[in-house]
């Protein structure tokens, strides 16, 4: 046997299977990939929650604007839906909470336009406080100008940051 032939057969005998180092490197690569997937899932969940709150805020705007369109006399005459600042919102909420069943304007009750507007706003603020975090501490405003352009600003809290969104609608 020549020395070169002896070395070739000897080295192939020791090259069977994976070494422990190769297995550890493969586990390291797999671990880094799985950590990346976990980070991606966490980020996705965070943005999904943020999107949910923005969608709910949009839903609340559509809700109150539709209620204004259904009760347009209260928009024009008394301006009951006009809630331009937090003290006005607090006053509406207090009125709604203090009147009890007198503000219940459902299918069986008879209400005038002002009572219906108070009922609509009271329920609206109540539901927003239940769905949007921080909405009951930083109240939404509704500003109606002389051309019946409605500006609705809704405030809430996302991940300890105050968020607000403003919509303008022409009635």
Protein Blocks (a to p, Z undefined) as FASTA:
>chain_A
ZZklmmmmmmmmmmgcjdfklmmmmmmmmmmmmmmmmmmmmmmmmmmmmmmmmmmmmmmm
mmmmmmmmmmmmlmmmnommpcfbfklmmmmmmmmmmnmmmlmccfkbccdfklmmmmmm
mmmmmmmmmmmghklmmccdddddfkopacddddddeehiacdddddddZZ
